[in-house]
Amino acid sequence: MRCILSFCIAVGLGWSGLSAQQNAPELSADEPLEFDAENNRLTARGNALLEHSNFRVEGDKIVFDQD
């Protein structure tokens, strides 16, 4: 089962010019996504994938730090 989270992380990744009509970045992984509220981090493990338009990052683990 693949876990997928689509949400607007545009500002944190420097995509502040996105309009509401554009697709939000999508973060997915084989394992459940983890959110660390204390450190404001989102972690994807197991075939992690972050996609937006022509931008794609793949890895065993992706950590998105919102600070």
N, C-alpha and C positions, 0 to 999 in steps of 0.2 A: 504494500500500500504506500503510495507516494503522498506526502503532506505538501500542500501548496498554500501559500499565503500571498495574496495580492493586496497591496495597499500602497498608499502614496508615501514612499520614502524619498521622494524627489528632492526635497529641500536638503535632507541630510547627505545626499549624494551629489549635490550641486546642480540638480535639475530644476532650479527654482522657476524657470520659464514655462513649465508644463501647464497646459490649459486643462480644464475639466474634461474635455472631449478626448484627450490623448490617453492611451493606455498607461496604467500605472505599472511600475516595475513589479516583477513576479519573482518571489523567492520560494524554492521548493527543495525537498530532500526526502530520502527514503525514511528517515527517522522523524519523529515529531519535532517540530520547531520549538526551541526553548527561548523564553524571554526572561532576562535577568533585570527585574525592575530596579533593584538597588544600583546597578551599574549602567542601566539604560542600554542593554545589549540584546540583540537578537542573534541566535546561533542556529545554523542549519548543518546537520551532519548526515553523512552517507549519500554520496552522489549529489552533493549540494549544487544548486544552479540558481544564478541570479540573471534575469533577462529583462531587457528593455530595448525596444526598437532594434538597432544593429549592435547593441552592447550585450555581451554575454560573458559571464564568469562562471567557471566550473571548478569544483574541488571536492576533496573528501570532507572539508569543513569550511563554511563561510561564516564569519562573525561580522555583524553590522553593528558598529558602535555609534550610537546617536549623539554622543557628546562631541 
